Amino acid sequence: MHLLVLPSPLHDGEVHSVDVDSSNCKLLTAGKDGSVAIWSLPDLVSLKGKEAITGFKSLKSFKYHNDTVTIAKWCPTNNQIFASCDRSGNIYITDLEKDTQKLIYPFESPETKSNNVIDGSWSFNGKLFAWSTLDGKVHIYDYQKNTYQELTKLSKSEKPLTQRSIAFDPTDNYLVTLGDDTLIYVYQFQEEGGNYKFRLIHKISKLINKTPLNVKYKRISWSCDGEFVSVPTAIKNQTSLVSLISRSQNWTNKISLVGHDLNCEVVKFNPKIFTSATVKEDSNQGKPEGAENVFNIIATAGSDKTLVVWNTSKASPIFVLKDLVSKAIVDLCWDKSGSHLFLASLDGLLAVVNFEPAEIGSEAPPELYNQLKEFEKQSLKPFDHKYEAQTSARNKADQQIEILDQKDAIQVDNISKTPAKESKPPLPKMEQKEKPENKKTDIVPQVIAAPSVDESSMEVDDILQSTMSNRQAKPSKQVSKKTTAKPIQKEQPTSEQQKITTKNGKKRVQPLLISENNETKSPNPTKLNGNSTFSEPSTATGKSLMEFDKPSYSVHEDVFKEKKRLRANQEEQSTKKIKRDLEPIKFVGSIIVNPNTTFAKVRLSVPKVRLNIRVISKTNPNSDDPFILDIRNGQGNEATPTRITYFKKDKQLWCDFVPRYIQLVTEGSNFWALSTADGQILTYSSLSGRRILPPMIIGTPISFLESHGKYLMAVTAVGELYVWNIEDRKIHLKSPLSLSPLLDLSNKYQDDGLSKADSLTMCSITSRGIPLVTLSNGSGYLFNNDLGAWQTITESWWAFGSHYWDSLGNDDSSNKPQALSVLGGEDESSIVGLLENKTNEEILRKTRAGRGKYFNKISKNMIMKEGFENLENTISLSHLENRILCSELLGEFKDFKKFLITYAKRICELGFKAKLFEICNQLLGPVSDDSENEDAEDPEKLDHTWNPKVCGLDKHELLKEIILTCASNRDAQRVLIHFGRKIGILDELSY
């Protein structure tokens, strides 16, 4: 055996398909660059020497695809014709002899919509080409008659899933498809009068009990005699294997190749049959001996970057080659002699494995091969054979077999000239009989192809995902588009689509089978995660964040009855369309909904449960070996618990199992906190995984779970706010009103009893345990534990009128991400600047025309009016005063000092002496003055409640800086001189 790997990557670094023509002279490759290349197969297998290998080039290259070419297959009967398919759904058939490229799909019709092509296969007579697409459909194209049909109409699947692989058998009697729904579909077909007919004869469901994630391709393969079809990634009882299904034994599993994991997705039979017995020639008869020792050779590979070659008569493989390439192997191909194996990988490398004669076995003589072919023909059942599933007690014995006939196919040449409604297959002949008869007539449901339904449903899901990725926990008025838009707008049959017939004087409407995709999203996002905080195995490629479940619509039964009565009285007058009705709840014996939710004034979205949550610790997050907390959700019960594991590189530090779903995770200074789907909070020590506290029962699912330092904050789905000090193991604050004052429900009452408030766009906590909240209206708030109330930090009103808005814009900290500014704990970060930046974002999101045009429009209507001349100065001072107070509460001493000096300068310029005097007096505090108060030295008469520091700064030093900064302003000098003498900056003037 010799292994040759071409050193230069092909097709822009990804080769997706490889195939050998019928003459065994040309090799076909295709990949990421959208091109299809033809190589000389004899020259490739005979390459020797470094110079020859490096300089080896393709014979010819074609590039008429604009996307990655996923499939390129030679026609089995003509070595001048091949078909190529790309991810955009474009399918070309190229004729090298005529030098033409023909686009066979999509058609020039509004009904045809292209989709990502997953796999394709030619029939062995070179007449039919079949391909599978990402929307779960299987398409049949007749190359000779130029007709098209959809084969998946026979399956009647209500939830069409992606068909990952498709293959015709070498005898041109069967077609097998393998889908993500763990079903294997077996179709039988025959030609009669020049037309083909297909029928579905088997659905094999007992072979696979789950399907692996992150699989781009699955390549099934037939043996050369048509006896076996190989199925990769077959799993039974938690054992992964490659199954060989026997056609002659009623499609049962005959041979299993055990030893693979789920990373083996590609299998390929050798085109020859081998025998282990020594073939001897009898001089009288000339017949071979040892025909019973026949076996096949199979090559298997996949994303494990390993190539394995098997002998079907042995339990262990012939050889195993590991780490051949750096990325997944996606296609395999034998040459027609069975002595050379080609493989394509996603790192752009093309490899060739050359076998010595008899190295993998002795080729069976032609007589033995013909005997096997004859046996297969004898075991072939007639096309109209009725299988057990069709003659069971549940079905009638004379039930008509559903057949896909080429007579009903679409003629591609005329499809662009035909209206959309006329492109449907004609109705069965029995429906054209309108004469009343006494004979029993069956009405067969007709499958109406509606490709637009799948596309629109995909768009709705994408819009819903992008809306939820902003992590805006919205109150309950918003309705899920996923449950309302599809069945009402897209998939309701109309009378125009149904055939109306008359029988026995009665009008009958032909039933329709509407195929709809009711598939719900899995907890893991299907496109996924740019954020390292959580990543899904199936979605680690890109971009979306977590998804949320919509808030509850449940109310007390009395509220529901009252609103229903009011609507009934006003139904004739009102034209208002209600998006979603309320859900009445009876509390006697009801365990479905927590009464707290039904009576709650606030209802927030809750994150959906994800299969896998992976969080990188803040301890050395940028190092090569960061600490990682990995959570793999089970089934939420004791049989399959959730596993929580803490890693450093590949070493496990600690582990725990919980019989519940984990939704949210956060990290503190020395602890991890996790919230469950039933409203519990688990706390672990970061060092050893020791439980810091017993599980805290909140009773309501948690929408936000944040931490900073020693503080942990939780916001429940009903708006309750909790902050705990984990080090002291005490509650830090619990607001009786929680978030309801912020959402301002009283001014937005609606007739249905539930009102829509602003969304929560951020919910965080500072290192001092102060909760921070921002809303979609641009306002930012903090919770003052001493006052027990929410206080405003920033709002859009100040952005409109303050001269000092965006004065922190040049500060780098204001432009840093949210997690870095608030949760990162950097000394240079400005919380006030962060919240003002959030206000700017919301203003731009709402206006879309730009903040300058928006404010200019308002200022023309406000500032030009009489009595509003000093509007901007007043708003500027209010903004600065609020900045100073919030910086003091948040402990932002640098911002506090900067804002205070700026404020003092501003009031001096405007001549507000009273405000200047009050500030200086507060900073001065009680100071002894012998000339004015002789008893000032008495310690009992001094104010002991006065604190000499504010926000960590000395008040007297601040007063001195204010006096020196504002000294150049003449209007304020009288006040400044007074306090300068009090503090000792100025001496007594002698006159």
Secondary structure as UniProt FT lines:
FT   STRAND          2..5
FT   HELIX           11..13
FT   STRAND          15..20
FT   TURN            22..23
FT   STRAND          26..31
FT   TURN            32..33
FT   STRAND          36..40
FT   HELIX           41..45
FT   HELIX           50..54
FT   STRAND          60..62
FT   STRAND          69..75
FT   TURN            76..77
FT   STRAND          78..86
FT   TURN            87..88
FT   STRAND          91..95
FT   TURN            96..99
FT   STRAND          100..105
FT   TURN            110..111
FT   STRAND          117..122
FT   TURN            124..125
FT   STRAND          128..133
FT   TURN            134..135
FT   STRAND          138..142
FT   TURN            143..146
FT   STRAND          147..150
FT   HELIX           151..154
FT   STRAND          163..168
FT   TURN            170..171
FT   STRAND          174..179
FT   TURN            180..181
FT   STRAND          184..192
FT   TURN            193..194
FT   STRAND          195..204
FT   STRAND          221..222
FT   TURN            224..225
FT   STRAND          228..236
FT   TURN            237..238
FT   STRAND          239..246
FT   TURN            247..250
FT   STRAND          252..258
FT   TURN            262..263
FT   STRAND          264..269
FT   STRAND          274..275
FT   TURN            283..285
FT   TURN            291..292
FT   STRAND          294..295
FT   STRAND          297..302
FT   TURN            303..304
FT   STRAND          307..311
FT   TURN            312..313
FT   STRAND          319..321
FT   STRAND          329..334
FT   TURN            336..337
FT   STRAND          340..345
FT   TURN            346..347
FT   STRAND          350..354
FT   TURN            357..358
FT   STRAND          362..363
FT   HELIX           366..379
FT   TURN            383..384
FT   HELIX           388..390
FT   TURN            393..394
FT   TURN            397..398
FT   STRAND          404..405
FT   HELIX           406..408
FT   STRAND          410..411
FT   HELIX           412..414
FT   TURN            415..417
FT   HELIX           421..423
FT   HELIX           429..432
FT   STRAND          446..447
FT   HELIX           451..468
FT   TURN            469..470
FT   TURN            476..477
FT   HELIX           481..485
FT   HELIX           486..490
FT   HELIX           495..497
FT   STRAND          500..503
FT   TURN            504..505
FT   STRAND          506..509
FT   STRAND          512..513
FT   TURN            532..533
FT   HELIX           537..539
FT   TURN            540..541
FT   STRAND          548..549
FT   STRAND          554..556
FT   HELIX           557..570
FT   TURN            571..573
FT   STRAND          583..585
FT   TURN            588..589
FT   HELIX           595..599
FT   STRAND          606..607
FT   STRAND          612..616
FT   TURN            621..622
FT   STRAND          627..632
FT   STRAND          642..648
FT   TURN            649..650
FT   STRAND          651..658
FT   STRAND          662..667
FT   STRAND          671..676
FT   TURN            677..678
FT   STRAND          680..685
FT   TURN            686..688
FT   STRAND          691..697
FT   STRAND          702..708
FT   TURN            709..710
FT   STRAND          711..716
FT   TURN            717..718
FT   STRAND          721..725
FT   TURN            726..729
FT   STRAND          730..734
FT   TURN            738..739
FT   HELIX           740..743
FT   TURN            746..747
FT   TURN            751..752
FT   STRAND          760..765
FT   TURN            767..768
FT   STRAND          771..775
FT   TURN            776..777
FT   STRAND          780..784
FT   TURN            785..788
FT   STRAND          789..794
FT   HELIX           796..801
FT   TURN            803..810
FT   HELIX           812..815
FT   HELIX           819..823
FT   TURN            827..828
FT   HELIX           831..847
FT   HELIX           851..862
FT   TURN            863..864
FT   TURN            866..867
FT   TURN            869..870
FT   HELIX           871..890
FT   HELIX           893..910
FT   HELIX           913..924
FT   TURN            930..932
FT   TURN            934..937
FT   HELIX           939..941
FT   TURN            944..945
FT   STRAND          949..950
FT   TURN            951..952
FT   STRAND          953..954
FT   HELIX           955..965
FT   TURN            967..968
FT   HELIX           970..972
FT   HELIX           973..983
//
